[in-house]
Amino acid sequence: MMRVLFGSSSQSNVFRRPSRSPAPRRPPGRSACLALALAVSLGAPAVAAAQAAGAEATKQSSSSYVPQVGQQGKDVVWVPTPQVLVDKMLELAKVTPADHLIDLGSGDGRTVITAARRGIRAHGIEYNPEMVELARRNAAAAGVSERATFVRADLFETDLSQASVITLFLLPTINEKLRPRLLELKPGTRIVSNTFPMGDWKPDEQATLTTDCQGWCTALLWIVPAKVAGSWNMDGQALKLTQTYQQVEGTLGADPISDVRLRGDEIAFTAKGVRYQGKVNGNTMQGTRTGSAQAAWTAVRS
């Protein structure tokens, strides 16, 4: 996750005025003329040999590719996330080997590779094909190619539904464009961003490094909340909830609820001096309440 800053969310920063008439046909390039000359003078075997030599030269050029900080990409320019912040982001998300991590804008692959070293299945989405190949080579050198995979793709067209953790270092405008899709992911999915917010969706947690980090040193964590807004029948009482992301208000019967906490699919609130804790599973909530005595409770969406 290495990409950020000063880009467009959908296209290059360079715009060109449409021409008023079709562009003239370009004459054959030098390489095409050379291939034709070879075919005429030396025959097909020589042409095949020349093509093989060209392919080998291209391969060597690709293997020596070195990205430049600030180079333009499809949506953003490339800036690497400091390794200490990569570690902090994974720590904030409390990743485990049971997770499946997807890194949006994976650059040279360091976030994916760091996760793979922790035993996590990690997948990088990157639009620049040279970056994809570089990340694959880096994963191979680190010995984690089985768990660290990379693909050239558009992050707006990528299926994210299998991720339990998503990492990114993108512009705020791109984060906001992605936000509706992120909110549709399974409740409890963790989203971790380097530095940049998600508009009015406030993070659940954040941490800023003050040592060993020279720039881009803040990690922000969001936990996709369950959808709880609406009316519920809770053991014969009406539980009515309103919701803005993970912020929830409501009433139980005629009494307001307080101290509400929604973290993924886990919900807790207090009503009439009783503390309710439970889990949301689609149109059902179940848990225990504690007050004068502990007992189970269930709520079903009306």
Steps between C-alpha positions, in 0.01 A plus 500: 500500500723772370298737287368842573485873434406745233318266258154459352265229621413394151747626245837657435567862596590575139205599283514543125252695280331266248625552145256629242600248235637147504870484571714409196613141490843460650758346265645166608737534789869424481455159664229403249721605206791309644286188540388529137856542381607196698215296359598590143875466533546224754174308510271389782762322719705815532190704584407249773849529645477878500163489673637266767791734561256790536290306748808421708602866498150598617517241780836633619367855489196398710716323760707815545196726547539744790196716588550868571330668796240737359458322168151534350258210518141453384333660802787629711876541503717241670630568849615206716347446843777494765559146618442600864154625405425182305571312823281740701211468254503122526527526877204739515292257293599214733575274203536125548577208266122449471468830311492569127654839428454703181728800440362762260781660304763249609802666334823315574307249713636576846164494684396173338843347563505615864157343554610178328801479730250490786329199347214697343359444151553838335414630155616821331300699244721720280437668164863544392616169343867575573413550867313169500805317368726679747274400790497138383880497488515654848260236632710224344817644655324507839388138457129579536370463143248233605323744735581832330337542160465799271283583203471790258147634542288809557421532870150631418421184304651248743289262709582577865242270658751235613715745698493515878761779496548772237801732500541813290697822453280703269369853467199601714288541186579143394431372853159666489427352160586155636307552826158372382658174388697466820186547710337208315772260613439248775458667841827484689719547191789729594603788275838661570620816328834674501427863600189577294140494631167370369305825497242515779550133590712548810765237580447259789866535593811679384867509594783736410864399519727761656832316468676324213256647247577807289174542308161338444494371857130468591291183476119518506274201566134454412296191583210442262186528716196274484181662372278545806282800411127435518240346729559182698278286717708437811334250732163672457637856508561735209869576443537786250846592372645768275851462361776709344783259426597357844318774691161376629216659698157374589231406749384185674132541560458858617851529642813621319799269476849625587867403490445331163796321346489338155822336393456281198226254589534559876249733665461624856270759661336593828125544560323547835823426684546165325803433280430306179779334303462282196570424135319601184431232242300653217146550631568351842689618809574277797696543819487534876386781728636581840322696772346352808553162331654365180271369230491442126331736257398482134389765255344438157469770236137601456 
